Amino acid sequence: MGDFVAGLVRLMLQVALLVAGLAVAAALLLAAAVLAVVFGLRLLWARLTGRPFILKFGGMGVDPAATWRRYRDWQQQATRPRGRAQEQAPGEPPAFSPPGAITQDVQDVEAKPPRH
């Protein structure tokens, strides 16, 4: 009789765990389907209205085209001469220097002979 009860309890536990696993899998599948539908509707609305489709994560818009446009404009500004060419004093930064550029003279390091 004890073996029968132990087997029945084990079977019920296995069935309960199987049902719980299926419920979690169904919830994840449902969440993915809802996200896919929302994404598809936003893409469809963007195409219907002629607006660019911008991904928004956490309220922040990400527009890859605008990012590349800003980089290209920055590059063109960096290569475009400004006004008259002016002579610069030694140690003075150039008229345009990109962020993080080294504006001071740099000295090369001389190699030392190896120690024995």
N, CA, C and O atoms as a Tinker XYZ file with bonds, in Angstrom:
   464  protein
     1  N      0.810000   -1.194000    0.000000    73     2
     2  CA     0.000000    0.000000    0.000000    64     1     3
     3  C      0.857000    1.263000    0.000000    63     2     4     5
     4  O      0.511000    2.250000   -0.649000    81     3
     5  N      1.985000    1.233000    0.734000    73     3     6
     6  CA     2.866000    2.399000    0.803000    64     5     7
     7  C      3.511000    2.694000   -0.545000    63     6     8     9
     8  O      3.713000    3.858000   -0.892000    81     7
     9  N      3.845000    1.625000   -1.331000    73     7    10
    10  CA     4.426000    1.834000   -2.650000    64     9    11
    11  C      3.420000    2.475000   -3.600000    63    10    12    13
    12  O      3.782000    3.300000   -4.438000    81    11
    13  N      2.170000    2.093000   -3.461000    73    11    14
    14  CA     1.125000    2.655000   -4.322000    64    13    15
    15  C      0.945000    4.152000   -4.059000    63    14    16    17
    16  O      0.817000    4.937000   -4.999000    81    15
    17  N      0.934000    4.544000   -2.790000    73    15    18
    18  CA     0.763000    5.956000   -2.424000    64    17    19
    19  C      1.986000    6.761000   -2.870000    63    18    20    21
    20  O      1.841000    7.867000   -3.391000    81    19
    21  N      3.173000    6.223000   -2.672000    73    19    22
    22  CA     4.398000    6.911000   -3.080000    64    21    23
    23  C      4.425000    7.101000   -4.599000    63    22    24    25
    24  O      4.809000    8.165000   -5.085000    81    23
    25  N      4.019000    6.074000   -5.344000    73    23    26
    26  CA     3.963000    6.186000   -6.810000    64    25    27
    27  C      2.926000    7.200000   -7.254000    63    26    28    29
    28  O      3.154000    7.951000   -8.202000    81    27
    29  N      1.789000    7.226000   -6.574000    73    27    30
    30  CA     0.732000    8.183000   -6.913000    64    29    31
    31  C      1.175000    9.625000   -6.628000    63    30    32    33
    32  O      0.909000   10.529000   -7.420000    81    31
    33  N      1.848000    9.830000   -5.496000    73    31    34
    34  CA     2.345000   11.177000   -5.156000    64    33    35
    35  C      3.396000   11.617000   -6.179000    63    34    36    37
    36  O      3.392000   12.767000   -6.619000    81    35
    37  N      4.285000   10.711000   -6.554000    73    35    38
    38  CA     5.320000   11.027000   -7.538000    64    37    39
    39  C      4.690000   11.392000   -8.888000    63    38    40    41
    40  O      5.123000   12.345000   -9.536000    81    39
    41  N      3.696000   10.657000   -9.301000    73    39    42
    42  CA     3.007000   10.929000  -10.566000    64    41    43
    43  C      2.300000   12.286000  -10.528000    63    42    44    45
    44  O      2.354000   13.046000  -11.494000    81    43
    45  N      1.643000   12.580000   -9.417000    73    43    46
    46  CA     0.954000   13.871000   -9.306000    64    45    47
    47  C      1.955000   15.033000   -9.322000    63    46    48    49
    48  O      1.690000   16.084000   -9.907000    81    47
    49  N      3.093000   14.833000   -8.680000    73    47    50
    50  CA     4.131000   15.873000   -8.679000    64    49    51
    51  C      4.676000   16.098000  -10.095000    63    50    52    53
    52  O      4.888000   17.238000  -10.508000    81    51
    53  N      4.897000   15.026000  -10.820000    73    51    54
    54  CA     5.381000   15.142000  -12.199000    64    53    55
    55  C      4.357000   15.851000  -13.079000    63    54    56    57
    56  O      4.726000   16.693000  -13.898000    81    55
    57  N      3.095000   15.525000  -12.923000    73    55    58
    58  CA     2.049000   16.176000  -13.718000    64    57    59
    59  C      1.952000   17.654000  -13.359000    63    58    60    61
    60  O      1.780000   18.491000  -14.245000    81    59
    61  N      2.061000   17.990000  -12.066000    73    59    62
    62  CA     1.990000   19.389000  -11.642000    64    61    63
    63  C      3.160000   20.193000  -12.218000    63    62    64    65
    64  O      2.972000   21.316000  -12.685000    81    63
    65  N      4.357000   19.622000  -12.185000    73    63    66
    66  CA     5.521000   20.316000  -12.748000    64    65    67
    67  C      5.399000   20.473000  -14.266000    63    66    68    69
    68  O      5.793000   21.502000  -14.814000    81    67
    69  N      4.864000   19.473000  -14.938000    73    67    70
    70  CA     4.656000   19.558000  -16.383000    64    69    71
    71  C      3.670000   20.669000  -16.718000    63    70    72    73
    72  O      3.902000   21.444000  -17.646000    81    71
    73  N      2.575000   20.752000  -15.972000    73    71    74
    74  CA     1.575000   21.795000  -16.206000    64    73    75
    75  C      2.179000   23.175000  -15.933000    63    74    76    77
    76  O      1.929000   24.115000  -16.688000    81    75
    77  N      2.966000   23.306000  -14.867000    73    75    78
    78  CA     3.603000   24.589000  -14.552000    64    77    79
    79  C      4.580000   24.997000  -15.659000    63    78    80    81
    80  O      4.618000   26.165000  -16.047000    81    79
    81  N      5.353000   24.066000  -16.159000    73    79    82
    82  CA     6.290000   24.360000  -17.255000    64    81    83
    83  C      5.567000   24.783000  -18.514000    63    82    84    85
    84  O      5.988000   25.714000  -19.199000    81    83
    85  N      4.467000   24.092000  -18.821000    73    83    86
    86  CA     3.684000   24.460000  -20.005000    64    85    87
    87  C      3.064000   25.847000  -19.841000    63    86    88    89
    88  O      2.961000   26.596000  -20.812000    81    87
    89  N      2.653000   26.194000  -18.627000    73    87    90
    90  CA     2.078000   27.521000  -18.379000    64    89    91
    91  C      3.131000   28.607000  -18.583000    63    90    92    93
    92  O      2.833000   29.642000  -19.179000    81    91
    93  N      4.349000   28.394000  -18.105000    73    91    94
    94  CA     5.425000   29.374000  -18.293000    64    93    95
    95  C      5.766000   29.512000  -19.781000    63    94    96    97
    96  O      5.944000   30.624000  -20.278000    81    95
    97  N      5.855000   28.393000  -20.481000    73    95    98
    98  CA     6.158000   28.432000  -21.912000    64    97    99
    99  C      5.058000   29.165000  -22.680000    63    98   100   101
   100  O      5.346000   29.942000  -23.591000    81    99
   101  N      3.797000   28.917000  -22.313000    73    99   102
   102  CA     2.687000   29.592000  -22.990000    64   101   103
   103  C      2.713000   31.092000  -22.707000    63   102   104   105
   104  O      2.417000   31.886000  -23.600000    81   103
   105  N      3.059000   31.495000  -21.490000    73   103   106
   106  CA     3.137000   32.921000  -21.150000    64   105   107
   107  C      4.243000   33.605000  -21.946000    63   106   108   109
   108  O      4.048000   34.713000  -22.446000    81   107
   109  N      5.389000   32.966000  -22.069000    73   107   110
   110  CA     6.487000   33.540000  -22.856000    64   109   111
   111  C      6.114000   33.648000  -24.329000    63   110   112   113
   112  O      6.419000   34.647000  -24.981000    81   111
   113  N      5.465000   32.633000  -24.843000    73   111   114
   114  CA     5.030000   32.654000  -26.238000    64   113   115
   115  C      4.005000   33.757000  -26.479000    63   114   116   117
   116  O      4.051000   34.437000  -27.504000    81   115
   117  N      3.095000   33.931000  -25.550000    73   115   118
   118  CA     2.093000   34.987000  -25.661000    64   117   119
   119  C      2.742000   36.369000  -25.618000    63   118   120   121
   120  O      2.360000   37.253000  -26.384000    81   119
   121  N      3.718000   36.565000  -24.733000    73   119   122
   122  CA     4.412000   37.849000  -24.646000    64   121   123
   123  C      5.162000   38.147000  -25.946000    63   122   124   125
   124  O      5.136000   39.281000  -26.425000    81   123
   125  N      5.823000   37.155000  -26.514000    73   123   126
   126  CA     6.532000   37.348000  -27.776000    64   125   127
   127  C      5.558000   37.669000  -28.909000    63   126   128   129
   128  O      5.851000   38.504000  -29.765000    81   127
   129  N      4.401000   37.007000  -28.912000    73   127   130
   130  CA     3.402000   37.275000  -29.954000    64   129   131
   131  C      2.851000   38.691000  -29.832000    63   130   132   133
   132  O      2.655000   39.365000  -30.843000    81   131
   133  N      2.600000   39.149000  -28.612000    73   131   134
   134  CA     2.099000   40.518000  -28.417000    64   133   135
   135  C      3.132000   41.535000  -28.886000    63   134   136   137
   136  O      2.782000   42.509000  -29.552000    81   135
   137  N      4.394000   41.320000  -28.546000    73   135   138
   138  CA     5.452000   42.231000  -29.003000    64   137   139
   139  C      5.560000   42.236000  -30.526000    63   138   140   141
   140  O      5.751000   43.294000  -31.127000    81   139
   141  N      5.442000   41.079000  -31.148000    73   139   142
   142  CA     5.520000   41.008000  -32.605000    64   141   143
   143  C      4.355000   41.745000  -33.254000    63   142   144   145
   144  O      4.536000   42.431000  -34.260000    81   143
   145  N      3.166000   41.607000  -32.686000    73   143   146
   146  CA     2.005000   42.308000  -33.239000    64   145   147
   147  C      2.164000   43.815000  -33.090000    63   146   148   149
   148  O      1.892000   44.556000  -34.035000    81   147
   149  N      2.598000   44.284000  -31.923000    73   147   150
   150  CA     2.802000   45.722000  -31.709000    64   149   151
   151  C      3.862000   46.246000  -32.666000    63   150   152   153
   152  O      3.676000   47.303000  -33.268000    81   151
   153  N      4.957000   45.536000  -32.816000    73   151   154
   154  CA     6.027000   45.946000  -33.725000    64   153   155
   155  C      5.508000   46.014000  -35.166000    63   154   156   157
   156  O      5.802000   46.968000  -35.887000    81   155
   157  N      4.743000   45.009000  -35.581000    73   155   158
   158  CA     4.197000   45.001000  -36.938000    64   157   159
   159  C      3.211000   46.134000  -37.179000    63   158   160   161
   160  O      3.223000   46.752000  -38.244000    81   159
   161  N      2.353000   46.413000  -36.189000    73   159   162
   162  CA     1.403000   47.522000  -36.337000    64   161   163
   163  C      2.119000   48.874000  -36.432000    63   162   164   165
   164  O      1.727000   49.732000  -37.223000    81   163
   165  N      3.153000   49.057000  -35.638000    73   163   166
   166  CA     3.910000   50.318000  -35.701000    64   165   167
   167  C      4.610000   50.450000  -37.055000    63   166   168   169
   168  O      4.655000   51.540000  -37.625000    81   167
   169  N      5.149000   49.356000  -37.565000    73   167   170
   170  CA     5.803000   49.390000  -38.872000    64   169   171
   171  C      4.787000   49.692000  -39.972000    63   170   172   173
   172  O      5.067000   50.481000  -40.874000    81   171
   173  N      3.621000   49.074000  -39.903000    73   171   174
   174  CA     2.569000   49.321000  -40.884000    64   173   175
   175  C      2.110000   50.776000  -40.829000    63   174   176   177
   176  O      1.932000   51.405000  -41.871000    81   175
   177  N      1.918000   51.314000  -39.635000    73   175   178
   178  CA     1.486000   52.704000  -39.488000    64   177   179
   179  C      2.550000   53.666000  -40.034000    63   178   180   181
   180  O      2.213000   54.672000  -40.658000    81   179
   181  N      3.820000   53.363000  -39.805000    73   179   182
   182  CA     4.896000   54.207000  -40.323000    64   181   183
   183  C      4.896000   54.202000  -41.846000    63   182   184   185
   184  O      5.114000   55.242000  -42.469000    81   183
   185  N      4.658000   53.056000  -42.443000    73   183   186
   186  CA     4.618000   52.987000  -43.907000    64   185   187
   187  C      3.397000   53.693000  -44.478000    63   186   188   189
   188  O      3.487000   54.344000  -45.519000    81   187
   189  N      2.263000   53.571000  -43.809000    73   187   190
   190  CA     1.047000   54.230000  -44.294000    64   189   191
   191  C      1.145000   55.751000  -44.220000    63   190   192   193
   192  O      0.654000   56.453000  -45.103000    81   191
   193  N      1.778000   56.254000  -43.167000    73   191   194
   194  CA     1.880000   57.708000  -42.991000    64   193   195
   195  C      3.117000   58.289000  -43.659000    63   194   196   197
   196  O      3.233000   59.509000  -43.767000    81   195
   197  N      4.035000   57.456000  -44.106000    73   195   198
   198  CA     5.244000   57.946000  -44.770000    64   197   199
   199  C      6.307000   58.435000  -43.809000    63   198   200   201
   200  O      7.280000   59.059000  -44.231000    81   199
   201  N      6.142000   58.167000  -42.550000    73   199   202
   202  CA     7.132000   58.595000  -41.562000    64   201   203
   203  C      8.199000   57.518000  -41.405000    63   202   204   205
   204  O      7.947000   56.345000  -41.678000    81   203
   205  N      9.403000   57.920000  -40.961000    73   203   206
   206  CA    10.429000   56.897000  -40.717000    64   205   207
   207  C     10.073000   56.083000  -39.490000    63   206   208   209
   208  O      9.495000   56.597000  -38.532000    81   207
   209  N     10.420000   54.821000  -39.530000    73   207   210
   210  CA    10.137000   53.935000  -38.400000    64   209   211
   211  C     11.279000   54.053000  -37.410000    63   210   212   213
   212  O     12.412000   53.686000  -37.720000    81   211
   213  N     10.992000   54.560000  -36.228000    73   211   214
   214  CA    12.008000   54.772000  -35.203000    64   213   215
   215  C     11.744000   53.816000  -34.056000    63   214   216   217
   216  O     10.645000   53.773000  -33.504000    81   215
   217  N     12.773000   53.047000  -33.702000    73   215   218
   218  CA    12.653000   52.142000  -32.562000    64   217   219
   219  C     12.764000   52.945000  -31.276000    63   218   220   221
   220  O     13.606000   53.837000  -31.173000    81   219
   221  N     11.941000   52.644000  -30.316000    73   219   222
   222  CA    11.999000   53.340000  -29.028000    64   221   223
   223  C     12.194000   52.317000  -27.927000    63   222   224   225
   224  O     11.375000   51.419000  -27.734000    81   223
   225  N     13.289000   52.471000  -27.217000    73   223   226
   226  CA    13.574000   51.608000  -26.081000    64   225   227
   227  C     13.610000   52.471000  -24.837000    63   226   228   229
   228  O     14.478000   53.335000  -24.713000    81   227
   229  N     12.706000   52.262000  -23.932000    73   227   230
   230  CA    12.694000   53.025000  -22.694000    64   229   231
   231  C     12.392000   54.487000  -22.910000    63   230   232   233
   232  O     12.850000   55.327000  -22.135000    81   231
   233  N     11.639000   54.818000  -23.936000    73   231   234
   234  CA    11.275000   56.206000  -24.186000    64   233   235
   235  C     12.306000   56.966000  -24.996000    63   234   236   237
   236  O     12.082000   58.132000  -25.322000    81   235
   237  N     13.437000   56.342000  -25.334000    73   235   238
   238  CA    14.475000   57.027000  -26.086000    64   237   239
   239  C     14.414000   56.560000  -27.536000    63   238   240   241
   240  O     14.527000   55.364000  -27.806000    81   239
   241  N     14.238000   57.488000  -28.465000    73   239   242
   242  CA    14.163000   57.141000  -29.870000    64   241   243
   243  C     15.536000   56.874000  -30.464000    63   242   244   245
   244  O     16.492000   57.592000  -30.176000    81   243
   245  N     15.633000   55.848000  -31.288000    73   243   246
   246  CA    16.883000   55.510000  -31.954000    64   245   247
   247  C     16.620000   55.573000  -33.449000    63   246   248   249
   248  O     15.891000   54.742000  -33.991000    81   247
   249  N     17.212000   56.554000  -34.116000    73   247   250
   250  CA    17.054000   56.701000  -35.556000    64   249   251
   251  C     18.435000   56.565000  -36.192000    63   250   252   253
   252  O     19.213000   57.518000  -36.167000    81   251
   253  N     18.760000   55.398000  -36.763000    73   251   254
   254  CA    20.099000   55.190000  -37.312000    64   253   255
   255  C     20.443000   56.187000  -38.416000    63   254   256   257
   256  O     21.597000   56.599000  -38.528000    81   255
   257  N     19.468000   56.582000  -39.231000    73   255   258
   258  CA    19.746000   57.526000  -40.312000    64   257   259
   259  C     20.190000   58.870000  -39.752000    63   258   260   261
   260  O     21.110000   59.489000  -40.287000    81   259
   261  N     19.554000   59.324000  -38.691000    73   259   262
   262  CA    19.927000   60.608000  -38.091000    64   261   263
   263  C     21.331000   60.534000  -37.492000    63   262   264   265
   264  O     22.083000   61.506000  -37.553000    81   263
   265  N     21.681000   59.398000  -36.922000    73   263   266
   266  CA    23.006000   59.244000  -36.345000    64   265   267
   267  C     24.073000   59.315000  -37.427000    63   266   268   269
   268  O     25.080000   60.002000  -37.254000    81   267
   269  N     23.870000   58.619000  -38.541000    73   267   270
   270  CA    24.845000   58.671000  -39.637000    64   269   271
   271  C     24.894000   60.061000  -40.252000    63   270   272   273
   272  O     25.966000   60.532000  -40.631000    81   271
   273  N     23.741000   60.726000  -40.358000    73   271   274
   274  CA    23.706000   62.083000  -40.906000    64   273   275
   275  C     24.524000   63.031000  -40.027000    63   274   276   277
   276  O     25.279000   63.859000  -40.536000    81   275
   277  N     24.371000   62.908000  -38.711000    73   275   278
   278  CA    25.116000   63.772000  -37.788000    64   277   279
   279  C     26.616000   63.504000  -37.910000    63   278   280   281
   280  O     27.409000   64.446000  -37.891000    81   279
   281  N     27.020000   62.234000  -38.035000    73   279   282
   282  CA    28.435000   61.899000  -38.179000    64   281   283
   283  C     28.989000   62.447000  -39.489000    63   282   284   285
   284  O     30.092000   62.993000  -39.516000    81   283
   285  N     28.221000   62.304000  -40.591000    73   283   286
   286  CA    28.684000   62.801000  -41.885000    64   285   287
   287  C     28.834000   64.324000  -41.863000    63   286   288   289
   288  O     29.806000   64.867000  -42.388000    81   287
   289  N     27.863000   65.009000  -41.250000    73   287   290
   290  CA    27.960000   66.469000  -41.140000    64   289   291
   291  C     29.182000   66.868000  -40.328000    63   290   292   293
   292  O     29.868000   67.830000  -40.673000    81   291
   293  N     29.459000   66.142000  -39.256000    73   291   294
   294  CA    30.625000   66.446000  -38.431000    64   293   295
   295  C     31.910000   66.251000  -39.226000    63   294   296   297
   296  O     32.842000   67.047000  -39.109000    81   295
   297  N     31.961000   65.177000  -40.048000    73   295   298
   298  CA    33.150000   64.930000  -40.860000    64   297   299
   299  C     33.341000   66.025000  -41.902000    63   298   300   301
   300  O     34.459000   66.493000  -42.117000    81   299
   301  N     32.260000   66.430000  -42.544000    73   299   302
   302  CA    32.363000   67.489000  -43.539000    64   301   303
   303  C     32.791000   68.796000  -42.895000    63   302   304   305
   304  O     33.555000   69.556000  -43.491000    81   303
   305  N     32.319000   69.066000  -41.707000    73   303   306
   306  CA    32.707000   70.285000  -41.003000    64   305   307
   307  C     34.194000   70.229000  -40.631000    63   306   308   309
   308  O     34.885000   71.248000  -40.654000    81   307
   309  N     34.666000   69.050000  -40.295000    73   307   310
   310  CA    36.065000   68.910000  -39.899000    64   309   311
   311  C     37.001000   69.127000  -41.080000    63   310   312   313
   312  O     38.104000   69.640000  -40.893000    81   311
   313  N     36.597000   68.753000  -42.286000    73   311   314
   314  CA    37.481000   68.883000  -43.445000    64   313   315
   315  C     37.313000   70.207000  -44.178000    63   314   316   317
   316  O     38.142000   70.549000  -45.021000    81   315
   317  N     36.269000   70.949000  -43.879000    73   315   318
   318  CA    36.010000   72.216000  -44.555000    64   317   319
   319  C     36.884000   73.311000  -43.940000    63   318   320   321
   320  O     36.889000   73.486000  -42.721000    81   319
   321  N     37.631000   74.057000  -44.783000    73   319   322
   322  CA    38.423000   75.160000  -44.230000    64   321   323
   323  C     37.499000   76.278000  -43.752000    63   322   324   325
   324  O     36.451000   76.530000  -44.346000    81   323
   325  N     37.902000   76.941000  -42.676000    73   323   326
   326  CA    37.087000   78.015000  -42.120000    64   325   327
   327  C     37.765000   79.361000  -42.360000    63   326   328   329
   328  O     38.873000   79.610000  -41.886000    81   327
   329  N     37.095000   80.196000  -43.085000    73   327   330
   330  CA    37.596000   81.568000  -43.279000    64   329   331
   331  C     38.995000   81.575000  -43.848000    63   330   332   333
   332  O     39.333000   80.759000  -44.705000    81   331
   333  N     39.805000   82.494000  -43.371000    73   331   334
   334  CA    41.194000   82.583000  -43.818000    64   333   335
   335  C     42.045000   81.566000  -43.073000    63   334   336   337
   336  O     41.795000   81.245000  -41.911000    81   335
   337  N     43.039000   81.079000  -43.764000    73   335   338
   338  CA    43.974000   80.175000  -43.100000    64   337   339
   339  C     44.830000   81.004000  -42.163000    63   338   340   341
   340  O     45.495000   81.942000  -42.602000    81   339
   341  N     44.825000   80.684000  -40.914000    73   339   342
   342  CA    45.558000   81.460000  -39.929000    64   341   343
   343  C     46.739000   80.658000  -39.430000    63   342   344   345
   344  O     46.671000   79.440000  -39.262000    81   343
   345  N     47.813000   81.372000  -39.200000    73   343   346
   346  CA    48.978000   80.737000  -38.603000    64   345   347
   347  C     48.699000   80.552000  -37.116000    63   346   348   349
   348  O     48.143000   81.432000  -36.460000    81   347
   349  N     49.088000   79.412000  -36.608000    73   347   350
   350  CA    48.837000   79.144000  -35.204000    64   349   351
   351  C     50.152000   79.164000  -34.445000    63   350   352   353
   352  O     51.188000   78.716000  -34.937000    81   351
   353  N     50.081000   79.686000  -33.259000    73   351   354
   354  CA    51.267000   79.708000  -32.414000    64   353   355
   355  C     51.559000   78.284000  -31.947000    63   354   356   357
   356  O     50.638000   77.475000  -31.834000    81   355
   357  N     52.828000   77.962000  -31.674000    73   355   358
   358  CA    53.154000   76.617000  -31.189000    64   357   359
   359  C     52.419000   76.308000  -29.886000    63   358   360   361
   360  O     52.362000   77.139000  -28.980000    81   359
   361  N     51.871000   75.126000  -29.809000    73   359   362
   362  CA    51.159000   74.707000  -28.616000    64   361   363
   363  C     49.712000   75.152000  -28.573000    63   362   364   365
   364  O     48.978000   74.782000  -27.657000    81   363
   365  N     49.290000   75.940000  -29.550000    73   363   366
   366  CA    47.907000   76.400000  -29.591000    64   365   367
   367  C     47.081000   75.393000  -30.382000    63   366   368   369
   368  O     47.536000   74.899000  -31.413000    81   367
   369  N     45.874000   75.082000  -29.916000    73   367   370
   370  CA    45.073000   74.097000  -30.639000    64   369   371
   371  C     44.637000   74.625000  -31.993000    63   370   372   373
   372  O     44.496000   75.836000  -32.163000    81   371
   373  N     44.420000   73.740000  -32.964000    73   371   374
   374  CA    43.960000   74.182000  -34.281000    64   373   375
   375  C     42.557000   74.776000  -34.197000    63   374   376   377
   376  O     41.891000   74.672000  -33.167000    81   375
   377  N     42.112000   75.405000  -35.297000    73   375   378
   378  CA    40.804000   76.049000  -35.316000    64   377   379
   379  C     39.705000   75.021000  -35.046000    63   378   380   381
   380  O     38.715000   75.329000  -34.382000    81   379
   381  N     39.874000   73.825000  -35.548000    73   379   382
   382  CA    38.897000   72.773000  -35.277000    64   381   383
   383  C     39.641000   71.533000  -34.827000    63   382   384   385
   384  O     40.535000   71.051000  -35.522000    81   383
   385  N     39.277000   71.023000  -33.679000    73   383   386
   386  CA    39.868000   69.766000  -33.234000    64   385   387
   387  C     38.739000   68.871000  -32.751000    63   386   388   389
   388  O     37.897000   69.299000  -31.961000    81   387
   389  N     38.719000   67.629000  -33.222000    73   387   390
   390  CA    37.652000   66.721000  -32.800000    64   389   391
   391  C     37.740000   66.448000  -31.302000    63   390   392   393
   392  O     38.804000   66.611000  -30.704000    81   391
   393  N     36.641000   66.038000  -30.697000    73   391   394
   394  CA    36.654000   65.756000  -29.258000    64   393   395
   395  C     37.676000   64.689000  -28.917000    63   394   396   397
   396  O     37.760000   63.661000  -29.589000    81   395
   397  N     38.447000   64.932000  -27.876000    73   395   398
   398  CA    39.445000   63.972000  -27.430000    64   397   399
   399  C     40.759000   64.049000  -28.185000    63   398   400   401
   400  O     41.644000   63.225000  -27.956000    81   399
   401  N     40.913000   65.032000  -29.093000    73   399   402
   402  CA    42.149000   65.142000  -29.858000    64   401   403
   403  C     43.265000   65.695000  -28.970000    63   402   404   405
   404  O     43.014000   66.505000  -28.078000    81   403
   405  N     44.481000   65.256000  -29.220000    73   403   406
   406  CA    45.631000   65.748000  -28.474000    64   405   407
   407  C     46.061000   67.050000  -29.133000    63   406   408   409
   408  O     46.386000   67.071000  -30.320000    81   407
   409  N     46.065000   68.130000  -28.371000    73   407   410
   410  CA    46.376000   69.435000  -28.950000    64   409   411
   411  C     47.763000   69.916000  -28.555000    63   410   412   413
   412  O     48.159000   71.017000  -28.938000    81   411
   413  N     48.508000   69.121000  -27.802000    73   411   414
   414  CA    49.857000   69.519000  -27.407000    64   413   415
   415  C     50.870000   68.720000  -28.216000    63   414   416   417
   416  O     50.555000   67.681000  -28.795000    81   415
   417  N     52.093000   69.236000  -28.237000    73   415   418
   418  CA    53.153000   68.499000  -28.918000    64   417   419
   419  C     53.440000   67.213000  -28.145000    63   418   420   421
   420  O     53.428000   67.199000  -26.914000    81   419
   421  N     53.695000   66.150000  -28.874000    73   419   422
   422  CA    53.959000   64.854000  -28.263000    64   421   423
   423  C     55.407000   64.504000  -28.527000    63   422   424   425
   424  O     55.883000   64.623000  -29.656000    81   423
   425  N     56.117000   64.070000  -27.484000    73   423   426
   426  CA    57.515000   63.676000  -27.643000    64   425   427
   427  C     57.584000   62.165000  -27.754000    63   426   428   429
   428  O     56.922000   61.437000  -27.014000    81   427
   429  N     58.403000   61.711000  -28.699000    73   427   430
   430  CA    58.592000   60.278000  -28.835000    64   429   431
   431  C     59.453000   59.765000  -27.684000    63   430   432   433
   432  O     60.269000   60.497000  -27.123000    81   431
   433  N     59.261000   58.529000  -27.355000    73   431   434
   434  CA    60.023000   57.895000  -26.291000    64   433   435
   435  C     61.191000   57.158000  -26.923000    63   434   436   437
   436  O     61.031000   56.460000  -27.924000    81   435
   437  N     62.353000   57.317000  -26.335000    73   435   438
   438  CA    63.519000   56.614000  -26.854000    64   437   439
   439  C     63.616000   55.249000  -26.191000    63   438   440   441
   440  O     63.424000   55.113000  -24.983000    81   439
   441  N     63.915000   54.248000  -26.997000    73   439   442
   442  CA    64.019000   52.891000  -26.484000    64   441   443
   443  C     65.284000   52.742000  -25.676000    63   442   444   445
   444  O     66.344000   53.216000  -26.083000    81   443
   445  N     65.185000   52.095000  -24.544000    73   443   446
   446  CA    66.356000   51.824000  -23.708000    64   445   447
   447  C     66.890000   50.446000  -24.012000    63   446   448   449
   448  O     66.120000   49.548000  -24.352000    81   447
   449  N     68.199000   50.256000  -23.897000    73   447   450
   450  CA    68.741000   48.903000  -24.144000    64   449   451
   451  C     68.245000   47.959000  -23.043000    63   450   452   453
   452  O     68.073000   48.376000  -21.898000    81   451
   453  N     68.017000   46.692000  -23.389000    73   451   454
   454  CA    67.536000   45.748000  -22.373000    64   453   455
   455  C     68.567000   45.484000  -21.287000    63   454   456   457
   456  O     69.770000   45.449000  -21.548000    81   455
   457  N     68.084000   45.300000  -20.077000    73   455   458
   458  CA    68.968000   44.990000  -18.948000    64   457   459
   459  C     69.173000   43.478000  -18.858000    63   458   460   461
   460  O     68.285000   42.688000  -19.181000    81   459
   461  N     70.360000   43.106000  -18.412000    73   459   462
   462  CA    70.636000   41.655000  -18.300000    64   461   463
   463  C     70.494000   41.209000  -16.899000    63   462   464
   464  O     70.685000   40.029000  -16.605000    81   463
